[in-house]
Amino acid sequence: MRNFIALKIDLDTDYVALSTPPLVATCTLTFAHTNTQDATLKGTDGKELLIPPGAQYRLERVDLSRIEVKSKAGECVYVVGHGG
């Protein structure tokens, strides 16, 4: 059985995990088009990737608690997908 996941992650200048408890999911990250600067996405390997406002990024079967993102306060990213 697959569980639906829909999250809004409020960003800050410090890294924040996409999930607090371990959560393996396949999902799409959507960076709000209202964001005013690129967000920095850090994967499980420690590499950083800049994602522009309005962009979407697909993740398959990853632990969201090990993926971190940051930008400036007041910006956000949406996570929609499924776990299980």
N, C-alpha and C positions, 0 to 999 in steps of 0.2 A: 504494500500500500504506500502511495506517495502522499506526502503532506505538503500542502500549499504554503509558500513562504512569501510574505509581503512586508518589507521593512523600509522605514525611512531612517537614514543615518544622518544625524546632524554633525557637521564637520567643525573642526577647530584647528589651530596651528600645531597641535600635538597629534600624533597618530592615534586613531581609534579603530578597534577591531570591528569587523562587519557583524560579528555575533559574540556575545559574552560567553555563553556555554558552547562547547564543541558542537558544530552543526555541519554535517556533510550535505552538500546541496549542489544541484545544477541550477544556475540562475543567470539572469542578465542584470548587470549593474547599469543604471541610467543616471548620468550626472545631470542635475537640473540645468535646464537652458538658462535659468536666471542666475546661475553662478557667474561670478565676474572674473575668475581666473582659473587656470588649470588646477586640477586636483592631483595629488601624488598618491599612486597606488603602490603598495609594497607587498610583494608576494612572499610565499614561504621560503624562497631562496634568497630573500633579502634585497633583490633587485627592485629598483624604483621605476615606475612608468608614469609619465605625465598624461593625464586624460583631460581633454578640453571640455568646456561646458556643452551640454546637449549630446555628448557622445554616449554610446552604449558599448559595454564590454561583457562578453560571455565567459562564464566560468563553468567548467564541467567537473562534477564530483570532487569538489574541494572542501576542506574544512574552513568555513567562513571565520572561525575564531582565530585562524592563523593568517588571514588576509587583513592588512591594515590600510587605512586611507587618511589623508589629511589635506587641508586647504586652509581657508581663512574662516573665522567664526561667522556663522550665519548662512553658510552654504551647505548643500546637502546632496546625498546620493540615495537613489531608490534601489532596492534589491527585490526582484520578483522571480520566483522559480519554484522548485520543489525539492524536497528532501526525501530520504528513505529509499 
